[in-house]
Structure formats: C-alpha cells, structure tokens
Amino acid sequence: MGMMEEKIKELLKHHSHRYIEMALRTDKRRRIANADGYGKRTGACGDTVEIFVQVGDGILQDICFETDGCLNTSACANTVISLSEGKPIENAWEIEADDIISYLETLPPEENHCAELAAGAFYLALSNYQEMKRAPWKKLYGS
C-alpha cells in the first residue's frame, strides 16, 4: 500500500464522514476578485486563513478561502462556509468555533484552535463587508 492509501486509511479510521468531507473539499479553495468582504488571520500555530465573501440582497452568496494550513484548518474553513453560505449575513455572526467543532464531530481537541482561526478570519471578512458597505469608496482603493 502506498503512502497516500495509508494516510486515507488512517483518516477514515479516526474521523467522521463530515470531517473527511470538509477536510478534502476543494471547490471553495479559491480567491474572489473584488470580494465584498475579506478577512485574513494567522494563528499561533503559523497557519493563515483568508476568507472572501460575496453578498447579494443581504445573503452570503459565495464564500471562498485560501490557507497554507493543515487538513484541520481546511476542514474548519470549509465548515464555516458550509454553515453560512446562502444564509442572511446577520445570522453569520452567530457561527462560533464550538459550532464548527461540533459539526466536524472528530476534530482533535488539540486542534480546536483551527476552528477559532477559521471563525476569526470569517468575522474579519464580515466586518470588512460592513465597513465597505458604510464607505463604498474604500473598495475602490483596496483598503
């Protein structure tokens, strides 16, 4: 058995289907040019998560992310997206690290900081969106 098969077997043995789906999902790993909101956060572990949001009629229509982090960080970022995409922006503020952790079911406790990192980057993107809405000219200058 090759190294990749070993890793997959190990993943299946220790993780829920939800965790595996969120850890390996790649369709939301991209940047949105001229996003309505952008947030970037680096954790104490050194992982960085960037979140991009597109909002239409108060609904989070498209959310994407980039990370240089581990599978746990990817799983957490994908979970934030899964829990918030298609929902009203006001509801997005209710998503907390604990929601991410319980959704994933098998995030190792020592990796809970990855959920906090993803949630933090998401809140920064939401704040940035609200700031841009109040001062739309800032978007033109990329500040």
Summary of the structure (lengths in Angstrom):
residues: 143
radius of gyration: 15.6
end to end distance: 50.1
largest distance: 56.5
contacts: 444
relative contact order: 0.18
helix: 54%
strand: 18%
